[in-house]
Amino acid sequence: MEKKNILIINYVFPPYPGIGGRRWAKFAKYLHRRGHNVYVIAAQNPFDYESTFINDIKELPKENLFYLPSLYPKIMISPLKSWWDKLKYQFWYRVLPLFTDGNYYDRSMFWKRQLQNKIEELIHSKNIQTIIVSGPPFHYVYYTVQLREKYPDIKFIVDYRDEWTFNGVHGIDIIGEKRKQKEIEKERYVCGKADVVLSCHEVILDYLNNLHENKKGLLMQHAYDKDDFGSIKSIGKNDEKSNKDMIISIFGTIEQSKVNYLGEILRQFEKHRELYKKININIYSFNTLLLSSLINYKSKINFFQNVKPEILFNEIKLSDFVLVFHPDRQRDLITTKFPEIFYLQKPILFFCEKGLVSDFIIKHKIGVHLTEENFNEKFLYALKHPEEFSYKNFPIEEWDYEYRTNELEKMI
């Protein structure tokens, strides 16, 4: 394939921490490996810690990475630890709406001038042929696509990792109807001007098609990266895990409201003494409040914070099950953690409302769907009958970043 000059614009990109940096850090790496000239515009990291995906950008030439000042008030995206923090937050909460007609929770709202200037500079100096811009946040997606008419020979690809104007995310439902309509107008403009609109999720593409008659939508689901699993050892007789133990792993973002069910099942399992003795739960999360919520079961729970992928997946490989507490609003979203679970071929205990994800898991017989009504019963049944779940007929190779990059190359 002809090698292209590609500009990727992703506000949250390593070293900026967060799951939002994962998708395009990995695509950038794989496109670079295939010989394409990859350039990146991202926000400077405002925090004193960095992304767990930092290794994914080490192969990229440093001179190809351009980090712009984030400009958004840090207090709006940080924990409020003191009365002074609360005062600063309240100040910006009142002032930010004066600077935009749309969503003032959008971190890229002040990015227009510096972003467009940098894009045009790179277009001319690097002969950019394809621009890929991914959100959230979404204001900078709009600012990027505004350049479409000025550069008609460049292909503009927009990628939705999350919903923009529906499902109540990123403050969209609390900014007022007038501002929400402005965001819908921007979204309609983006869908109309972009050459291709990608998303990780079918439900987002369906929404865009219904609201904006977007006929350019293509599904580009999340994937696993074999690089993250390179150090995983096979499970054998000498592993530390005892055959008498049963390990349940939980990783990623976990809503506090879901933790109550974990405490409830531990209370229920105390009645099944033999099974309760075997169970150990490993939690890998940034949410330290989880541990305090489950303090009565600290002998059963191991808590790990900010674990790098290569260590995390070695640990999960030793698990018997992966328990996924999914927010109900994401019942139709196969998020980043699922392809990684597929690769490890672990049975999934999925707790969420019924939707596309639960249907997918049941269809492929790779796990069980838990609800408030059946939680204890089905959880207990799954742990007693692990042989009912198998990846024998599951198309694991189709969830590989190599496979996804083949699809992406056809678009650029």
N, C-alpha and C positions, 0 to 999 in steps of 0.2 A: 504493500500500500504506500502511496505517496506520503511522505512525512510532512506534517502540518505544523504551523506556528499557532499555538493554542493559548488563549488567555483565560484562566479560571479566576473567577471573582467569588470569594466566599468569606464573608465577614468573620465568621468563627472558623479559624484555620490554625493548626498548630504553629506556635506554642500556646495560642489562646485556648484555654481549657473548655471542655464540653463535648458532648456527643455530636454536636453540629459540625465539628471539624473532621470527623472520621471519613465520611463518604468521599469527599473530594480530595482529601489528602491521599487516600488510597488510589483513586482514579488517576490523580496526578502522577503518582509513583509508577503505576502500570503503563500509562501513556508514555512517560519518560523512558521506561525500559524498552518500549517498542520503537524508540528513535524519534518521537515527536519532540519538538521544542516547546516545552511547557513553561508558561509564566503565570504567576499568581499575584493577585491583589487581595490583601486581607487586612484586618484590624490589628493594631498593636495590642499585645496582651496587657491589660490593666491590673492584673492580679499578681500576687507574689508566689504563685504556683503555676505549673504549666500542664499542657495537655498530656494525657496518657498515650496519645497517638504521635508523639514527637518523633519516634523512630521512622515513621512512614515518610517523613520529608527529608531524611538525611541524605538520600540519593539525589535529591534535586539540587541543581547548582544554586548556591546562596545568592548569586547575583541575579537570579530569575525570580526571587521572592521580594515582593514590595509590600511593606507593612505601613499603613496609614494610621495617624492618630485616631483613636475611636471617637473622641469629642463628646460622647454621651456621658452625663454625670455618673460617676462610678457608684455613688450612693444609691442610685436607682436599681442597681443590679447586685447589691451586696447585702449581707445580713445586717440588721440594725442592732448594734450591740450596746448603745448608750443613748441617753436623752439627746445628746448633741447630734448623733446620727439621725434620730427621729426628726429633729428640727430641720436638718439639712434635707432630709427626704421630703418633708412637708413643703419646704421652700420650692424645690424643683418640681414637685407634683403640681404646684400652682402656676409655676412659670413656664414649664415646657409646652402646655397647650397653646401658648401665645406664638410659638414658632412653627406650628404646623396646622394645616386644616384637617389632618387625618389622625393617625394613631400616634400619640405622644409616648407610648411605651416602646416604640420601634427604635432600637439602638442605633440605627443608621440614618436617623432623620437629619443629621447635620452633615452628611457625607457628600452631598451633591457636587459642590464645586471641586473639592480635592479629588473625588473619585473620577469625575468626567475628565478633568485635566490629565490625570495619570493614565486613564484609558487611551485618550487621544495621543498622548506622548508615546505610549507603547505601540499603538497602531502604526505610527509612522516610523519609529526606530526599530521595531522588531517584525514589521510586515505581518501583523496578526491577520490570520485567515478565519479563525473561529473564536467566538467569545462565548463562554459558558458561565452563567451567573446563577448562583443557588441561594435560596432563602429558606427559612427566615434568618435575620430580619428581612423585610420586603421593600422598604423605601428605596434601598440601593439597587434592587432589581429594577424598579421603575426608572431610576436615574440612568441606569445602564442602557435600558432599551430605548430611552429617549434619543440615543445616538444612532439608532437603526437607520433612519432616513438619511442621515449625513454620510453613512458608510454602507451603501446598499450592496456592495460586493462582499461584505463580511457576513458570515452566518452567525446569527444570534440564537443561542440555546438557553432556555430558562428551565431551571430545575426546582421543583417544589419538594422539600423534605417534610414540611408540615403544611397544614391548612393556613390560608391567608385570611379569608373573610368569613369563615364559618367554623362551627364546632367550638366557639368560645375561647379560642386559644390566643395567647399573646395580647390579652387585654381587649380584644375586638368587641366584646359584648358590654364593656363598661365605659366606653368612651363617648357614648351617645349616638343616636341614630344618624344624625347629620354627618358626623365624622366617619361613621361606618360606611355611609353611602359614598363618601369621598374615596375611601379605600377600595370599594367595589369598582368605582370608576377607574382607579389606577390599575387594578387587576385586569379589568376589561381591556384597557389600553395595552398592557403587557401581552395579554393573550393575542390581541390583534396584530401587534407589531413583530413578535418573535417568530423565527422560522420554525422552531420546534419547542414544544413544551413537554418536559419530562416530569414524572413524579414517581416516588417509591410506592405509591398506593393507588389502587384502582378507584377507591371512593373519592379521592381528590380529582382525578381525571373526569369521573362521572359528573361531579359537581361543576367543574369548569365547562364541560360540554353543555350541561343543562342551563347554566346561568349565562354563559358568554358565547355559546355555540362554538366552543373551541374544538376545531377539527384537527388540530396539530398535536394532540396529546399522545404520548407514548409512555408505556410503563417500563420503568427501569428500577426494578426492586433492589432492596439491599442485598448484600452478599457477604460471604466470609472470605477472609484473606488467609491463605495458607501460610504466609509469613508469620502470622500470629501463633501458629501451632507447630512451628518447626522444632521446638525443643521438647515437645510432648513425648513422654516415654510410654511405651506400651505397658498395659497392665499385666503383671506377671506375679509369680509366686513370691517374689521378694519385695513387692510393694508394701508400703507402710500400712495401707488400709487392710483391716482385718475382715475376713469373710463374715464375721459375726456382726459387723457394723453395718448400718444403713445410713448413707450420707445424702442429705437433701440440700442442694445448693440454691441460693437466691442471689441474683446479681443485677446490677443496674439500678435505675430509678424506681423507688418504691413509695407510693403514697402512704402517708401516715395512717389514713383511714383503713387501709388494707391490713395493717399490722395487727389490728384487733383479732382478725381471723386466725392469724398465726398463733397468738396467745390462746385463742379458743381451742384450736386443734390440739395444742399441747396439753391443755386441761382435759380434753376428751381422751387423749391417748394415755393419760395416767391410769385410766381404767383398764387399758390393755397392757399390762405390766411387761410382758415379754417383748412386745413390739416397742414399747416406750424405752426399754433398756437399750435397744439396738440403735435407736434414732439419734443422729447428730445433725444439726442444722448449721451450715456455713453461710453467712451473709456477707456479701461484698457490695458495699454501698457508701456513698458520701453522707448519708443521713444518720448521724450519730444518735439522733433521738430514738431511732429504732431500738438501740440497745437498752436505753433506760425504760422503754415501754415493756421490755421483755425481761426485766431484771430478775423476776421470780424464776426464770428458766435459764439462768446464765450457765448452769452446768450442761445444758443441752445445746447452747448456741455459741458459735465462734464468730466474732465480728471482725471484718477486715476493711480498711478504708484506703481508697486511692491505689488499688492494685493494678499494676501494669498487665496488659493482655497476655504476654508470654508466661507470666506467673499465674494469672487468673485461670487460664485454660488448662494448665497443668493440674491445678486443683480440681476444676470441674470434671476433668477426665476421670477422676476417682469417685465421682458422685454416682448414686443409683438413680436419682431423679433430679430434675430442675423444676423448681416451683416458680411460676411466673405470676406475679400480682400485676395485672394490667389495668390501667385506668379505664373506666367504662366508656369514656369518650373515644378510646382507641380500640374498641372492639373489632373494628374493620381494618386495623393497621398492623401489618406484619413488620414490626420494628427491627432495629439493627441486631438485637440479641438473638432473634430466631434463627437466622442462617448459621450463626456460631453454634447454637444448640444442635442444629441439623448436622453440622460437620462432626460434632462430637457424638452424635447418634444417641442422645440421652432422652428418655421418656419425659414428656412435659406434663406437669400438673398445672393446668391453666385456669386461673381464677379471674373471671370477668363476665360481663353480660354476653349473651349469645350474639355472634356476629360472624363476619367472614373468617376471622382467625380461629374461632372454636370450630367452625365448619371444616376448615382446612385441616386442623389437627385430627379431628374425628375421621374425616375422609381417608387420610393417609395412615390412620391407626398408629400414630406416634405419641399419643398421650390421652389425657382425660380432661373433660371440661367440667370445672367446678363452679358452682353457684352458691349463693347464700343458703338456698334450700337444701342442696345435696352435699354441701362441703364435707362434712364429717364422714358421711356414708361413702362417697366416691373416693375420697382421699384414702380412707382406710382400705377400701377394696383394691385400689391401684397398688398400694404398698404390699399387699398380700399376693397380687397377681402380676408381677412385672413382666412375665413372659407374654402377656397379651399385646405388648407394644414392640414394634420392630420397624427398622428402616430398610428392611430387605428390598422392598420395591419402591423406595423413595428416590427421586431423581436428584441426589445430592450434588452431582457435578454441575447442575444448572444454576446452583446458588454460589458459584465460585466467582471471585473478582476477575479472573482470567476470562471466564465465559461472558461476564457483563461487559468487560472491556472490548470484546469482539463486537458486541452489539453497539457500543458507543462509537467505535471506529467507523461504523457504517453511516453514522449521522454527521460526523465532523468533516 
